[in-house]
Amino acid sequence: MMKAVRYHDYGSPVVLCYEDAPTPEPGPREVRVHVHAAGVNPADRQIRAGLRFRLEKPFAFIPGCEVSGIVEKRGAEVTDLAVGDEVYGMLGKFGGGYAEFVVEAGDKLGRKPASLEHVQAAALPVAALTAWDALFEVGGLAAGQQVLIHAAGGGVGHIAVQLAKWRGAQVIGTASAGNEAFLRELGVDTFINYRTTAFESVAREVDVVIDAIPREADDATDVLARETMARSWAVLKDGGIQVSICANPTPHPDAVARGLRGAYAGAQPDNDVLNRVAELVDEGKLRPDVGTILPLREARRAHELIQTGHTRGKIVLQVSGSRGEASR
Ligand SMILES: NC(=O)c1ccc[n+]([C@@H]2O[C@H](COP(=O)([O-])OP(=O)(O)OC[C@H]3O[C@@H](n4cnc5c(N)ncnc54)[C@H](OP(=O)(O)O)[C@@H]3O)[C@@H](O)[C@H]2O)c1
């Protein structure tokens, strides 16, 4: 048996229980990872609240869709990873990460950036895969272009800022005042406090808009997110694109007439991108910000925090050694 956080019914964070669970066995193409740290994502709480992926009852579900750890056992057909390898990645089944051990297909995991501790590496997979897809695969962002990133201080946003700068783009980022110094340090060229300044009074001739404003935190955030999406068409250049990682942006008729496009982007497990991201980290071009580290047994607190929609960077659960106290 292993220690894990599970829930047996949907509900508020109190359904999260730190308890014993069976240690999973890897299939022929899977590895078992000794989890050192697990990233916390809005999706974890959305699934827990019954808002996404209805699970067939009865269930004992282990949340957590990204981890960093060490390969501890491998299936017979896995050849490119060995026991003892340090890996990080997004979990294809959107669960399993809040546990001492998890199994995952060997070809979905990336090599952990050597320069990061596990608690930092666990903050990267979902944010980096999402930002990469939104900026480059869907948004087509190129050097010299201008990108407006809404919610630039969040888990996905702060990684998107750094990837856009690495690509050679001019970056405009929206956040509240408390995140200004943080975002300027990450390289944001123009900071907009969305609480005091209408972004369209500052941003103009933008090639790509990225919408990373968290949804379902509260009604006010949802309303503002919808309004922000509707207002964002005005700042785009003719032919520009609005990419959302939360909803499907549908351009209104005037926007269509200007050749504007809207698209959804999302994370998929992809070890090629993760290995490229690890190189960028080790070259000093990308760094995750972990705003909060909590021991695994405090997953409830992590869900209360992510639910606010106003945390900076990422929240990470420290798993290995968490039967005692996690360090900060
Ligand atoms: N499609 C996918 O595959 C995918 C993957 C990951 C995440 N997502 C979704 O993307 C969203 C963001 O995820 P995340 O992990 O980055 O969330 P997060 O870390 O919880 O985002 C928090 C950030 O959002 C900012 N924010 C809130 N309202 C804002 C507003 N109106 N304007 C500008 N910034 C605002 C906050 O800034 P202040 O504190 O300064 O207000 C805070 O820094 C979530 O809805 C998540 O479910 C989708």
PDBQT file of the ligand as one rigid body, heavy atoms in Angstrom, charges set to zero:
ROOT
HETATM    1  N1  LIG A 401      -6.904  23.911 -21.816  1.00  0.00    +0.000 N 
HETATM    2  C1  LIG A 401      -6.031  23.360 -20.989  1.00  0.00    +0.000 C 
HETATM    3  O1  LIG A 401      -5.420  22.324 -21.283  1.00  0.00    +0.000 OA
HETATM    4  C2  LIG A 401      -5.746  24.047 -19.693  1.00  0.00    +0.000 A 
HETATM    5  C3  LIG A 401      -4.553  23.762 -19.003  1.00  0.00    +0.000 A 
HETATM    6  C4  LIG A 401      -4.289  24.455 -17.824  1.00  0.00    +0.000 A 
HETATM    7  C5  LIG A 401      -5.217  25.370 -17.336  1.00  0.00    +0.000 A 
HETATM    8  N2  LIG A 401      -6.377  25.574 -18.012  1.00  0.00    +0.000 N 
HETATM    9  C6  LIG A 401      -7.371  26.528 -17.502  1.00  0.00    +0.000 C 
HETATM   10  O2  LIG A 401      -6.797  27.813 -17.646  1.00  0.00    +0.000 OA
HETATM   11  C7  LIG A 401      -7.166  28.636 -16.569  1.00  0.00    +0.000 C 
HETATM   12  C8  LIG A 401      -5.906  29.192 -15.928  1.00  0.00    +0.000 C 
HETATM   13  O3  LIG A 401      -5.167  28.137 -15.345  1.00  0.00    +0.000 OA
HETATM   14  P1  LIG A 401      -3.993  28.488 -14.327  1.00  0.00    +0.000 P 
HETATM   15  O4  LIG A 401      -3.463  27.220 -13.812  1.00  0.00    +0.000 OA
HETATM   16  O5  LIG A 401      -3.075  29.488 -14.919  1.00  0.00    +0.000 OA
HETATM   17  O6  LIG A 401      -4.888  29.221 -13.201  1.00  0.00    +0.000 OA
HETATM   18  P2  LIG A 401      -4.423  30.000 -11.925  1.00  0.00    +0.000 P 
HETATM   19  O7  LIG A 401      -2.975  29.812 -11.662  1.00  0.00    +0.000 OA
HETATM   20  O8  LIG A 401      -5.379  29.674 -10.838  1.00  0.00    +0.000 OA
HETATM   21  O9  LIG A 401      -4.662  31.540 -12.350  1.00  0.00    +0.000 OA
HETATM   22  C9  LIG A 401      -4.579  32.494 -11.347  1.00  0.00    +0.000 C 
HETATM   23  C10 LIG A 401      -4.235  33.852 -11.942  1.00  0.00    +0.000 C 
HETATM   24  O10 LIG A 401      -5.350  34.367 -12.688  1.00  0.00    +0.000 OA
HETATM   25  C11 LIG A 401      -5.286  35.789 -12.590  1.00  0.00    +0.000 C 
HETATM   26  N3  LIG A 401      -6.584  36.397 -12.886  1.00  0.00    +0.000 N 
HETATM   27  C12 LIG A 401      -7.786  36.098 -12.339  1.00  0.00    +0.000 A 
HETATM   28  N4  LIG A 401      -8.755  36.871 -12.904  1.00  0.00    +0.000 NA
HETATM   29  C13 LIG A 401      -8.126  37.671 -13.813  1.00  0.00    +0.000 A 
HETATM   30  C14 LIG A 401      -8.553  38.681 -14.718  1.00  0.00    +0.000 A 
HETATM   31  N5  LIG A 401      -9.855  39.031 -14.821  1.00  0.00    +0.000 N 
HETATM   32  N6  LIG A 401      -7.650  39.275 -15.519  1.00  0.00    +0.000 NA
HETATM   33  C15 LIG A 401      -6.324  38.953 -15.440  1.00  0.00    +0.000 A 
HETATM   34  N7  LIG A 401      -5.847  38.006 -14.591  1.00  0.00    +0.000 NA
HETATM   35  C16 LIG A 401      -6.737  37.374 -13.790  1.00  0.00    +0.000 A 
HETATM   36  C17 LIG A 401      -4.841  36.039 -11.178  1.00  0.00    +0.000 C 
HETATM   37  O11 LIG A 401      -4.163  37.276 -11.151  1.00  0.00    +0.000 OA
HETATM   38  P3  LIG A 401      -4.439  38.308  -9.947  1.00  0.00    +0.000 P 
HETATM   39  O12 LIG A 401      -4.238  37.543  -8.676  1.00  0.00    +0.000 OA
HETATM   40  O13 LIG A 401      -3.389  39.348 -10.191  1.00  0.00    +0.000 OA
HETATM   41  O14 LIG A 401      -5.869  38.742 -10.116  1.00  0.00    +0.000 OA
HETATM   42  C18 LIG A 401      -3.889  34.857 -10.877  1.00  0.00    +0.000 C 
HETATM   43  O15 LIG A 401      -2.534  35.203 -10.999  1.00  0.00    +0.000 OA
HETATM   44  C19 LIG A 401      -8.038  27.777 -15.656  1.00  0.00    +0.000 C 
HETATM   45  O16 LIG A 401      -9.396  28.011 -15.952  1.00  0.00    +0.000 OA
HETATM   46  C20 LIG A 401      -7.663  26.367 -16.037  1.00  0.00    +0.000 C 
HETATM   47  O17 LIG A 401      -8.722  25.442 -15.815  1.00  0.00    +0.000 OA
HETATM   48  C21 LIG A 401      -6.660  24.951 -19.173  1.00  0.00    +0.000 A 
ENDROOT
TORSDOF 0
